[in-house]
Amino acid sequence: MSDANSGENPEIREFAQNWFDLLSRHDPVEDLLPLVVDEGLDMAFPERTLRSHADFRDWYTVVGEAFADQSHTLETFTATEADGLVDIELTVIWAAKHLAEGHRAAFRVRQTWQLTRDPATGVPRIARYRVVTLTPAEDVG
C-alpha cells in the first residue's frame, strides 16, 4: 500500500487522471467545476489566469471552440500531502487539432498543482494550477 504522503498517491493520481479524461472528452463544464475551488482559485495558463468558476467557464468555452480531438496523456506524476494540502508535480502530453489552422499539434506540459480537501467530505479540489513549461512534443502525435 502506498503512503499518502509520498509520490505515488493512488487516490490523487486517479483524481488527476479523471481531470485529464474530462478535458480530453470535453465533457460539460458542470462536470469539471466540482473539482475546482471557486473562491481563491489560482489557475495559470500561458494565455490567462483564472480566479473563479466564472473565469473557468469562459476559458473552457474558448478552448472548446479553438481545439478539437484533444488528448491528455499523463506522463509523470508525484504528489505530496501534508496539513490538508496536496502538492502535485506532473507532466502531461497534450495533443489537439487547432480548428482555425486545421493542423494537429502536441505539447509536453509540465504543471504544478495544489489541492485542498473539502472540510466536510475530504474530497480533493484544485486550488492552484500552474503551467510551468509548454514545449513541442514532436515524438507524439
DSSP file (Angstrom, degrees, kcal/mol; ACC not computed):
  #  RESIDUE AA STRUCTURE BP1 BP2  ACC     N-H-->O    O-->H-N    N-H-->O    O-->H-N    TCO  KAPPA ALPHA  PHI   PSI    X-CA   Y-CA   Z-CA
    1    1 A M              0   0    0      0, 0.0     2,-0.2     0, 0.0     0, 0.0   0.000 360.0 360.0 360.0 139.9    0.0    0.0    0.0
    2    2 A S        -     0   0    0      6,-0.1     2,-0.4     1,-0.1     7,-0.0  -0.533 360.0-116.4 -81.8 142.0    1.3    3.5   -0.9
    3    3 A D    >   -     0   0    0     -2,-0.2     3,-2.0     1,-0.1     5,-0.2  -0.650  17.7-138.6 -75.4 127.3    2.0    6.1    1.8
    4    4 A A  T 3  S+     0   0    0     -2,-0.4    77,-0.3     1,-0.3    -1,-0.1   0.696 102.5  57.3 -62.2 -18.3   -0.4    9.0    1.2
    5    5 A N  T 3  S+     0   0    0     75,-0.2    -1,-0.3     3,-0.1     2,-0.1   0.531  98.7  76.5 -89.4  -5.7    2.5   11.4    2.0
    6    6 A S  S <  S-     0   0    0     -3,-2.0     3,-0.4    74,-0.1    73,-0.2  -0.395  95.9 -87.5-105.5-178.6    4.7   10.0   -0.8
    7    7 A G  S    S+     0   0    0      1,-0.2    72,-0.9    71,-0.1     2,-0.8   0.732 111.2  56.8 -61.6 -33.3    4.9   10.4   -4.6
    8    8 A E        +     0   0    0     70,-0.2    -1,-0.2    -5,-0.2    -6,-0.1  -0.465  62.1 165.1-104.7  62.6    2.5    7.6   -5.8
    9    9 A N     >  -     0   0    0     -2,-0.8     4,-2.7    -3,-0.4     5,-0.2  -0.679  22.9-159.6 -78.0 105.5   -0.7    8.5   -4.0
   10   10 A P  H  > S+     0   0    0      0, 0.0     4,-2.4     0, 0.0     5,-0.2   0.862  87.2  52.8 -59.6 -38.7   -3.3    6.4   -5.9
   11   11 A E  H  > S+     0   0    0      2,-0.2     4,-1.8     1,-0.2     5,-0.1   0.923 114.5  41.7 -61.6 -44.1   -6.3    8.5   -4.9
   12   12 A I  H  > S+     0   0    0      2,-0.2     4,-2.5    -3,-0.2    -1,-0.2   0.866 112.5  53.2 -75.1 -36.8   -4.7   11.7   -6.1
   13   13 A R  H  X S+     0   0    0     -4,-2.7     4,-2.7     2,-0.2    -1,-0.2   0.914 109.7  49.8 -62.3 -41.0   -3.3   10.1   -9.3
   14   14 A E  H  X S+     0   0    0     -4,-2.4     4,-2.7    -5,-0.2    -2,-0.2   0.891 108.3  53.5 -63.5 -39.5   -6.8    8.9  -10.1
   15   15 A F  H  X S+     0   0    0     -4,-1.8     4,-2.3     2,-0.2    -2,-0.2   0.944 111.8  44.8 -57.7 -49.3   -8.1   12.5   -9.4
   16   16 A A  H  X S+     0   0    0     -4,-2.5     4,-2.3     2,-0.2    -2,-0.2   0.914 113.1  50.1 -64.0 -43.3   -5.6   13.9  -11.9
   17   17 A Q  H  X S+     0   0    0     -4,-2.7     4,-2.4     1,-0.2    -1,-0.2   0.913 110.4  50.4 -62.3 -42.0   -6.3   11.2  -14.5
   18   18 A N  H  X S+     0   0    0     -4,-2.7     4,-2.6     2,-0.2    -1,-0.2   0.916 108.4  53.5 -60.2 -44.0  -10.0   11.9  -14.2
   19   19 A W  H  X S+     0   0    0     -4,-2.3     4,-2.1     1,-0.2    -2,-0.2   0.938 111.8  44.0 -54.8 -50.2   -9.4   15.6  -14.7
   20   20 A F  H  X S+     0   0    0     -4,-2.3     4,-2.7     1,-0.2    -1,-0.2   0.851 111.0  54.3 -68.9 -33.5   -7.5   14.9  -17.9
   21   21 A D  H  X S+     0   0    0     -4,-2.4     4,-2.1     2,-0.2    -1,-0.2   0.919 108.6  49.4 -63.6 -43.1  -10.1   12.4  -19.1
   22   22 A L  H  X>S+     0   0    0     -4,-2.6     5,-2.3     1,-0.2     4,-0.7   0.915 113.5  46.5 -61.0 -43.5  -12.8   15.0  -18.6
   23   23 A L  H ><5S+     0   0    0     -4,-2.1     3,-0.7     3,-0.2    -2,-0.2   0.913 110.1  53.0 -65.3 -42.6  -10.8   17.6  -20.6
   24   24 A S  H 3<5S+     0   0    0     -4,-2.7    46,-0.4     1,-0.3    -2,-0.2   0.890 114.7  40.9 -61.3 -40.0   -9.9   15.1  -23.4
   25   25 A R  H 3<5S-     0   0    0     -4,-2.1    -1,-0.3    -5,-0.2    -2,-0.2   0.578 105.9-130.8 -81.3  -9.3  -13.6   14.3  -23.9
   26   26 A H  T <<5 -     0   0    0     -4,-0.7    -3,-0.2    -3,-0.7     3,-0.1   0.941  37.5-170.5  50.8  52.0  -14.5   18.0  -23.5
   27   27 A D      < -     0   0    0     -5,-2.3     5,-0.1     1,-0.2    -1,-0.1  -0.168  37.2 -67.8 -61.7 163.2  -17.2   16.9  -21.0
   28   28 A P    >>  -     0   0    0      0, 0.0     3,-2.2     0, 0.0     4,-0.6  -0.231  43.6-120.6 -55.5 143.4  -19.7   19.6  -19.9
   29   29 A V  H >> S+     0   0    0      1,-0.3     4,-2.3     2,-0.2     3,-1.1   0.797 110.9  69.2 -57.0 -29.8  -18.2   22.3  -17.7
   30   30 A E  H 34 S+     0   0    0      1,-0.3    -1,-0.3     2,-0.2    -3,-0.0   0.750  95.1  55.9 -62.2 -23.2  -20.6   21.3  -14.9
   31   31 A D  H <4 S+     0   0    0     -3,-2.2    -1,-0.3     1,-0.1    -2,-0.2   0.726 112.5  41.3 -79.2 -22.4  -18.6   18.0  -14.6
   32   32 A L  H X< S+     0   0    0     -3,-1.1     3,-2.1    -4,-0.6     4,-0.3   0.804  97.3  73.3 -93.3 -34.0  -15.3   19.9  -14.0
   33   33 A L  G >< S+     0   0    0     -4,-2.3     3,-1.8     1,-0.3    -2,-0.1   0.833  89.6  59.4 -55.9 -37.6  -16.4   22.7  -11.7
   34   34 A P  G 3  S+     0   0    0      0, 0.0    -1,-0.3     0, 0.0    -2,-0.1   0.696 101.4  57.6 -65.0 -13.8  -16.8   20.5   -8.6
   35   35 A L  G <  S+     0   0    0     -3,-2.1    91,-3.4    90,-0.1     2,-0.4   0.445 103.1  63.2 -91.3  -1.2  -13.1   19.6   -9.0
   36   36 A V  B <  S-a  126   0A   0     -3,-1.8    91,-0.2    89,-0.3     5,-0.1  -0.977  83.6-121.7-128.4 134.2  -12.1   23.2   -8.7
   37   37 A V        -     0   0    0     89,-2.7     3,-0.1    -2,-0.4    -2,-0.1  -0.393  15.8-156.8 -66.7 152.9  -12.5   25.7   -5.9
   38   38 A D  S >  S+     0   0    0      1,-0.2     3,-1.1    14,-0.1     2,-0.5   0.873  77.1  55.1 -93.9 -58.9  -14.4   28.8   -6.7
   39   39 A E  T 3  S+     0   0    0      1,-0.2    -1,-0.2    13,-0.1    13,-0.1  -0.640 120.5  12.0 -80.0 125.8  -13.2   31.2   -4.1
   40   40 A G  T 3  S+     0   0    0     -2,-0.5    -1,-0.2    11,-0.4    12,-0.1   0.576  83.9 161.6  87.7  10.0   -9.4   31.6   -4.1
   41   41 A L    <   -     0   0    0     -3,-1.1     2,-0.3    10,-0.7    -1,-0.2  -0.392  16.9-178.3 -64.6 138.9   -8.8   29.8   -7.4
   42   42 A D  E     +b  128   0A   0     85,-2.2    87,-2.4    -2,-0.1     2,-0.6  -0.762  12.9 161.8-139.5  89.0   -5.4   30.5   -8.9
   43   43 A M  E     -bC 129  50A   0      7,-2.3     7,-3.1    -2,-0.3     2,-0.6  -0.917  17.4-167.0-118.8 103.8   -5.2   28.6  -12.3
   44   44 A A  E     +bC 130  49A   0     85,-3.3    87,-2.0    -2,-0.6     5,-0.2  -0.835  12.3 170.0-106.3 117.1   -2.5   30.0  -14.5
   45   45 A F  E >   - C   0  48A   0      3,-2.9     3,-0.5    -2,-0.6    -2,-0.0  -0.733  49.9-103.0-108.8 163.6   -2.2   29.0  -18.2
   46   46 A P  T 3  S+     0   0    0      0, 0.0     3,-0.1     0, 0.0    -1,-0.0   0.858 121.7  39.4 -56.9 -33.2    0.1   30.7  -20.7
   47   47 A E  T 3  S-     0   0    0      1,-0.2     2,-0.3    -3,-0.0    -3,-0.0   0.639 127.4  -1.5 -92.7 -14.2   -2.8   32.7  -22.1
   48   48 A R  E <   -C   45   0A   0     -3,-0.5    -3,-2.9     2,-0.0     2,-0.5  -0.974  54.6-128.2-172.1 150.2   -4.7   33.6  -19.0
   49   49 A T  E     -C   44   0A   0     -2,-0.3     2,-0.4    -5,-0.2    -5,-0.2  -0.954  26.5-148.3-109.8 130.2   -5.0   33.2  -15.2
   50   50 A L  E     +C   43   0A   0     -7,-3.1    -7,-2.3    -2,-0.5     3,-0.1  -0.806  20.7 173.8-101.6 137.1   -8.4   32.0  -13.9
   51   51 A R        +     0   0    0     -2,-0.4   -10,-0.7    -9,-0.2   -11,-0.4   0.409  62.3  14.5-120.8  -2.3   -9.7   33.2  -10.5
   52   52 A S  S  > S-     0   0    0    -12,-0.1     4,-2.3   -13,-0.1     5,-0.1  -0.960  82.2 -91.4-161.4 171.7  -13.2   31.8  -10.2
   53   53 A H  H  > S+     0   0    0     -2,-0.3     4,-2.8     2,-0.2     5,-0.2   0.873 124.1  56.5 -60.9 -37.4  -15.7   29.3  -11.6
   54   54 A A  H  > S+     0   0    0      2,-0.2     4,-2.1     1,-0.2    -1,-0.2   0.923 107.9  47.0 -61.5 -44.2  -16.9   32.1  -14.0
   55   55 A D  H  > S+     0   0    0      1,-0.2     4,-2.7     2,-0.2     5,-0.2   0.920 112.0  51.0 -61.4 -43.5  -13.4   32.5  -15.4
   56   56 A F  H  X S+     0   0    0     -4,-2.3     4,-2.9     1,-0.2     5,-0.2   0.926 108.3  51.5 -61.7 -45.0  -13.1   28.8  -15.8
   57   57 A R  H  X S+     0   0    0     -4,-2.8     4,-2.0     1,-0.2    -1,-0.2   0.933 112.4  46.2 -56.2 -47.3  -16.4   28.6  -17.7
   58   58 A D  H  X S+     0   0    0     -4,-2.1     4,-2.2     2,-0.2    -2,-0.2   0.935 114.1  46.9 -62.5 -48.4  -15.3   31.3  -20.1
   59   59 A W  H  X S+     0   0    0     -4,-2.7     4,-2.6     1,-0.2     5,-0.2   0.912 111.1  52.1 -59.8 -44.5  -11.8   29.8  -20.6
   60   60 A Y  H  X S+     0   0    0     -4,-2.9     4,-2.2     1,-0.2    -1,-0.2   0.867 109.0  50.3 -63.4 -38.0  -13.3   26.3  -21.2
   61   61 A T  H  X S+     0   0    0     -4,-2.0     4,-1.7    -5,-0.2    -1,-0.2   0.934 111.3  48.3 -64.3 -46.5  -15.7   27.6  -23.8
   62   62 A V  H  X S+     0   0    0     -4,-2.2     4,-1.3     1,-0.2    -2,-0.2   0.921 113.0  47.1 -61.4 -46.1  -12.9   29.4  -25.6
   63   63 A V  H  X S+     0   0    0     -4,-2.6     4,-2.3     1,-0.2     3,-0.3   0.910 110.4  53.3 -62.8 -42.3  -10.7   26.3  -25.6
   64   64 A G  H  < S+     0   0    0     -4,-2.2    -1,-0.2     1,-0.2    -2,-0.2   0.816 110.8  46.5 -62.8 -31.0  -13.6   24.1  -26.8
   65   65 A E  H  < S+     0   0    0     -4,-1.7    -1,-0.2    -3,-0.2    -2,-0.2   0.714 116.7  44.3 -82.0 -21.8  -14.2   26.4  -29.7
   66   66 A A  H  < S+     0   0    0     -4,-1.3    33,-2.5    -3,-0.3    34,-0.5   0.767 114.9  40.0 -93.2 -28.8  -10.5   26.6  -30.7
   67   67 A F  E  <  -D   98   0A   0     -4,-2.3     2,-0.3    31,-0.2    31,-0.2  -0.920  56.5-178.1-130.0 148.3   -9.5   22.9  -30.4
   68   68 A A  E     +D   97   0A   0     29,-2.2    29,-3.1    -2,-0.3   -42,-0.0  -0.880  64.3  30.9-133.9 168.3  -10.9   19.5  -31.2
   69   69 A D  E    S-     0   0A   0     -2,-0.3     2,-0.2    27,-0.2    -1,-0.2   0.902  79.0-178.6  51.0  49.1   -9.9   15.9  -30.8
   70   70 A Q  E     -     0   0A   0    -46,-0.4     2,-0.3   -47,-0.2    26,-0.2  -0.490  12.5-174.9 -79.9 147.6   -7.9   16.7  -27.6
   71   71 A S  E     -D   95   0A   0     24,-2.5    24,-2.4    -2,-0.2     2,-0.4  -0.995  10.5-164.7-139.3 145.0   -6.0   14.1  -25.7
   72   72 A H  E     -D   94   0A   0     -2,-0.3     2,-0.6    22,-0.2    22,-0.2  -0.975   7.5-170.8-129.0 114.5   -4.1   14.4  -22.4
   73   73 A T  E     -D   93   0A   0     20,-2.4    20,-2.7    -2,-0.4     2,-0.5  -0.929  21.2-134.8-112.3 115.4   -1.7   11.6  -21.6
   74   74 A L  E     +D   92   0A   0     -2,-0.6    18,-0.2    18,-0.2     3,-0.1  -0.549  31.4 169.6 -70.2 119.6   -0.3   11.7  -18.0
   75   75 A E  E     +     0   0A   0     16,-3.1     2,-0.3    -2,-0.5    17,-0.2   0.861  61.7  12.1-102.1 -49.1    3.5   11.0  -18.4
   76   76 A T  E     +D   91   0A   0     15,-1.5    15,-1.9     2,-0.0    -1,-0.4  -0.958  65.4 177.8-131.4 153.0    5.0   11.8  -15.0
   77   77 A F  E     +D   90   0A   0     -2,-0.3     2,-0.3    13,-0.2    13,-0.2  -0.940  10.0 165.3-158.6 128.6    3.3   12.2  -11.6
   78   78 A T  E     -D   89   0A   0     11,-2.2    11,-2.3    -2,-0.3     2,-0.4  -0.990  11.0-173.1-139.8 145.7    4.3   12.9   -8.0
   79   79 A A  E     -D   88   0A   0    -72,-0.9     2,-0.4    -2,-0.3     9,-0.2  -0.998   6.4-169.9-138.6 140.3    2.1   14.0   -5.1
   80   80 A T  E     -D   87   0A   0      7,-2.5     7,-3.1    -2,-0.4     2,-0.5  -0.999   9.3-160.6-130.4 129.5    3.0   15.0   -1.5
   81   81 A E  E     +D   86   0A   0     -2,-0.4     2,-0.3   -77,-0.3     5,-0.2  -0.935  21.4 150.1-117.1 132.4    0.3   15.6    1.1
   82   82 A A  E >   -D   85   0A   0      3,-2.5     3,-1.9    -2,-0.5    -2,-0.1  -0.950  65.0  -0.9-157.3 137.2    0.7   17.5    4.3
   83   83 A D  T 3  S-     0   0    0     -2,-0.3     3,-0.1     1,-0.3    -2,-0.0   0.832 128.3 -52.9  54.3  38.6   -1.6   19.6    6.5
   84   84 A G  T 3  S+     0   0    0      1,-0.2    33,-0.8    32,-0.1     2,-0.4   0.510 117.0 106.3  79.4   3.8   -4.6   19.1    4.3
   85   85 A L  E <   -DE  82 116A   0     -3,-1.9    -3,-2.5    31,-0.2     2,-0.5  -0.916  54.3-154.5-116.2 144.1   -2.9   20.2    1.1
   86   86 A V  E     -DE  81 115A   0     29,-2.3    29,-2.9    -2,-0.4     2,-0.5  -0.973   6.3-160.2-119.1 119.4   -1.7   18.1   -1.7
   87   87 A D  E     -DE  80 114A   0     -7,-3.1    -7,-2.5    -2,-0.5     2,-0.4  -0.862  13.8-170.2 -99.3 130.9    1.2   19.4   -3.9
   88   88 A I  E     -DE  79 113A   0     25,-2.5    25,-2.1    -2,-0.5     2,-0.4  -0.951  16.6-171.9-124.6 138.6    1.5   17.7   -7.3
   89   89 A E  E     +DE  78 112A   0    -11,-2.3   -11,-2.2    -2,-0.4     2,-0.3  -1.000  26.7 155.5-123.1 130.6    4.1   17.9  -10.0
   90   90 A L  E     -DE  77 111A   0     21,-2.3    21,-2.9    -2,-0.4     2,-0.4  -0.971  35.4-143.2-149.5 162.2    3.2   16.2  -13.3
   91   91 A T  E     -DE  76 110A   0    -15,-1.9   -16,-3.1    -2,-0.3   -15,-1.5  -0.999  21.5-176.0-127.3 134.1    3.9   16.2  -17.0
   92   92 A V  E     -DE  74 109A   0     17,-2.3    17,-3.1    -2,-0.4     2,-0.7  -0.973  24.2-134.1-128.6 142.3    1.1   15.6  -19.5
   93   93 A I  E     -DE  73 108A   0    -20,-2.7   -20,-2.4    -2,-0.4     2,-0.5  -0.882  26.1-166.5 -94.1 117.0    1.3   15.3  -23.2
   94   94 A W  E     +DE  72 107A   0     13,-2.8    13,-2.9    -2,-0.7     2,-0.4  -0.918  10.2 174.9-107.2 125.2   -1.5   17.4  -24.7
   95   95 A A  E     +DE  71 106A   0    -24,-2.4   -24,-2.5    -2,-0.5     2,-0.3  -0.976   8.3 151.3-128.6 144.5   -2.4   16.9  -28.3
   96   96 A A  E     - E   0 105A   0      9,-2.3     9,-2.7    -2,-0.4     2,-0.6  -0.989  44.7-107.2-163.4 160.0   -5.2   18.6  -30.2
   97   97 A K  E     -DE  68 104A   0    -29,-3.1   -29,-2.2    -2,-0.3     2,-0.8  -0.874  30.8-137.2 -95.0 123.8   -6.4   19.8  -33.6
   98   98 A H  E  >> -DE  67 103A   0      5,-3.1     4,-2.5    -2,-0.6     5,-0.5  -0.736  15.0-156.9 -80.7 111.9   -6.3   23.6  -33.9
   99   99 A L  T  45S+     0   0    0    -33,-2.5    -1,-0.2    -2,-0.8   -32,-0.1   0.872  85.6  48.9 -64.6 -41.7   -9.6   24.3  -35.7
  100  100 A A  T  45S+     0   0    0    -34,-0.5    -1,-0.2     1,-0.2   -33,-0.1   0.872 123.0  32.8 -67.7 -36.1   -8.8   27.7  -37.2
  101  101 A E  T  45S-     0   0    0      2,-0.2    -2,-0.2    -3,-0.1    -1,-0.2   0.651  98.1-136.7 -96.7 -17.6   -5.5   26.5  -38.6
  102  102 A G  T  <5 +     0   0    0     -4,-2.5     2,-0.3     1,-0.2    -3,-0.2   0.544  61.8 115.9  77.3   7.5   -6.5   22.9  -39.3
  103  103 A H  E   < -E   98   0A   0     -5,-0.5    -5,-3.1    -7,-0.0     2,-0.4  -0.740  62.0-124.6-110.0 160.2   -3.3   21.3  -38.0
  104  104 A R  E     -E   97   0A   0     -2,-0.3     2,-0.3    -7,-0.3    -7,-0.2  -0.841  30.0-176.9-100.6 137.1   -2.7   18.9  -35.1
  105  105 A A  E     -E   96   0A   0     -9,-2.7    -9,-2.3    -2,-0.4     2,-0.4  -0.932  11.2-158.4-131.7 155.7   -0.1   19.9  -32.5
  106  106 A A  E     -E   95   0A   0     -2,-0.3    31,-2.5   -11,-0.2     2,-0.4  -0.998   8.8-174.2-136.5 140.9    1.3   18.2  -29.4
  107  107 A F  E     -EF  94 136A   0    -13,-2.9   -13,-2.8    -2,-0.4     2,-0.6  -0.986  25.1-134.9-135.0 143.4    3.0   19.7  -26.4
  108  108 A R  E     -EF  93 135A   0     27,-3.3    27,-2.4    -2,-0.4     2,-0.6  -0.894  32.4-164.8 -93.6 119.2    4.7   18.3  -23.3
  109  109 A V  E     -EF  92 134A   0    -17,-3.1   -17,-2.3    -2,-0.6     2,-0.5  -0.927  11.9-158.7-118.2 116.2    3.3   20.3  -20.5
  110  110 A R  E     +EF  91 133A   0     23,-2.0    22,-2.8    -2,-0.6    23,-1.4  -0.813  23.8 178.0 -91.9 131.6    4.9   20.4  -17.0
  111  111 A Q  E     -EF  90 131A   0    -21,-2.9   -21,-2.3    -2,-0.5     2,-0.4  -0.923  24.8-154.2-133.1 154.3    2.5   21.5  -14.4
  112  112 A T  E     -EF  89 130A   0     18,-2.0    18,-3.1    -2,-0.3     2,-0.3  -0.994  19.8-177.6-124.2 139.4    2.3   22.1  -10.6
  113  113 A W  E     -EF  88 129A   0    -25,-2.1   -25,-2.5    -2,-0.4     2,-0.4  -0.907  17.1-156.3-128.0 156.3   -1.0   21.8   -8.7
  114  114 A Q  E     -EF  87 128A   0     14,-2.7    13,-2.8    -2,-0.3    14,-2.0  -0.976  15.6-164.6-131.7 126.0   -2.1   22.3   -5.2
  115  115 A L  E     -EF  86 126A   0    -29,-2.9   -29,-2.3    -2,-0.4     2,-0.3  -0.806   4.3-159.0-105.1 147.0   -5.2   20.6   -4.0
  116  116 A T  E     -EF  85 125A   0      9,-2.4     9,-2.4    -2,-0.3     2,-0.5  -0.831  20.1-123.5-113.0 161.0   -7.3   21.3   -0.9
  117  117 A R  E     - F   0 124A   0    -33,-0.8     6,-0.1    -2,-0.3     9,-0.0  -0.899  26.0-111.0-107.3 135.1   -9.6   18.9    0.7
  118  118 A D     >  -     0   0    0      5,-2.7     4,-3.2    -2,-0.5     5,-0.1  -0.452  26.4-137.5 -58.9 125.8  -13.3   19.8    1.3
  119  119 A P  T  4 S+     0   0    0      0, 0.0    -1,-0.2     0, 0.0    -2,-0.0   0.828  99.4  43.1 -59.7 -33.0  -13.6   20.0    5.1
  120  120 A A  T  4 S+     0   0    0      1,-0.1    -2,-0.1     3,-0.1    -3,-0.0   0.872 131.8  17.3 -81.4 -38.1  -16.9   18.2    5.2
  121  121 A T  T  4 S-     0   0    0      2,-0.1    -1,-0.1     0, 0.0    -3,-0.0   0.657  87.3-129.1-111.9 -20.2  -16.1   15.3    2.7
  122  122 A G     <  +     0   0    0     -4,-3.2   -38,-0.0     1,-0.3    -2,-0.0   0.487  55.5 150.1  80.0   2.2  -12.4   15.2    2.3
  123  123 A V        -     0   0    0     -5,-0.1    -5,-2.7    -6,-0.1    -1,-0.3  -0.491  47.5-119.1 -70.8 133.2  -12.8   15.3   -1.4
  124  124 A P  E     - F   0 117A   0      0, 0.0     2,-0.3     0, 0.0    -7,-0.2  -0.435  32.0-176.5 -74.4 148.7   -9.8   17.0   -3.2
  125  125 A R  E     - F   0 116A   0     -9,-2.4    -9,-2.4    -2,-0.1     2,-0.4  -0.994  31.6-106.5-142.6 144.9  -10.3   20.1   -5.3
  126  126 A I  E     +aF  36 115A   0    -91,-3.4   -89,-2.7    -2,-0.3   -11,-0.2  -0.576  41.6 161.1 -74.6 125.1   -7.9   22.1   -7.4
  127  127 A A  E    S+     0   0A   0    -13,-2.8   -85,-2.2    -2,-0.4     2,-0.4   0.708  70.4  24.3-109.3 -39.6   -6.9   25.4   -5.7
  128  128 A R  E     +bF  42 114A   0    -14,-2.0   -14,-2.7   -87,-0.2    -1,-0.4  -0.996  63.3 173.8-132.2 136.6   -3.7   26.3   -7.6
  129  129 A Y  E     -bF  43 113A   0    -87,-2.4   -85,-3.3    -2,-0.4     2,-0.4  -0.970   6.9-176.7-145.7 120.0   -2.8   25.1  -11.1
  130  130 A R  E     -bF  44 112A   0    -18,-3.1   -18,-2.0    -2,-0.4     2,-0.8  -0.978  24.3-146.7-128.2 128.1    0.3   26.3  -12.9
  131  131 A V  E     + F   0 111A   0    -87,-2.0   -20,-0.2    -2,-0.4     3,-0.1  -0.848  24.4 177.5 -84.6 114.2    1.5   25.5  -16.4
  132  132 A V  E     +     0   0A   0    -22,-2.8     2,-0.3    -2,-0.8   -21,-0.2   0.915  62.4   4.0 -88.5 -49.0    5.3   25.7  -15.8
  133  133 A T  E     - F   0 110A   0    -23,-1.4   -23,-2.0     2,-0.0     2,-0.4  -0.989  54.1-168.2-139.2 150.1    6.6   24.8  -19.2
  134  134 A L  E     + F   0 109A   0     -2,-0.3   -25,-0.2   -25,-0.2    -3,-0.0  -0.924  20.4 169.2-138.1 106.0    5.0   24.1  -22.6
  135  135 A T  E     - F   0 108A   0    -27,-2.4   -27,-3.3    -2,-0.4    -2,-0.0  -0.944  40.6 -98.4-125.5 143.2    7.3   22.5  -25.2
  136  136 A P  E     - F   0 107A   0      0, 0.0     2,-0.6     0, 0.0   -29,-0.3  -0.260  28.6-153.4 -56.0 141.1    6.5   21.0  -28.6
  137  137 A A    >   +     0   0    0    -31,-2.5     3,-1.4   -43,-0.1   -30,-0.1  -0.760  22.8 168.0-119.9  82.3    6.4   17.2  -28.5
  138  138 A E  T 3  S+     0   0    0     -2,-0.6    -1,-0.1     1,-0.3   -31,-0.1   0.721  70.5  70.3 -67.4 -20.9    7.3   16.1  -31.9
  139  139 A D  T 3  S+     0   0    0     -3,-0.1     2,-0.3   -33,-0.0    -1,-0.3   0.456  99.8  50.9 -80.7   0.9    7.7   12.5  -30.7
  140  140 A V    <         0   0    0     -3,-1.4   -34,-0.1     1,-0.1    -3,-0.1  -0.856 360.0 360.0-128.9 167.1    3.9   12.1  -30.2
  141  141 A G              0   0    0     -2,-0.3    -1,-0.1   -36,-0.1   -45,-0.0   0.558 360.0 360.0-150.8 360.0    1.1   12.8  -32.4
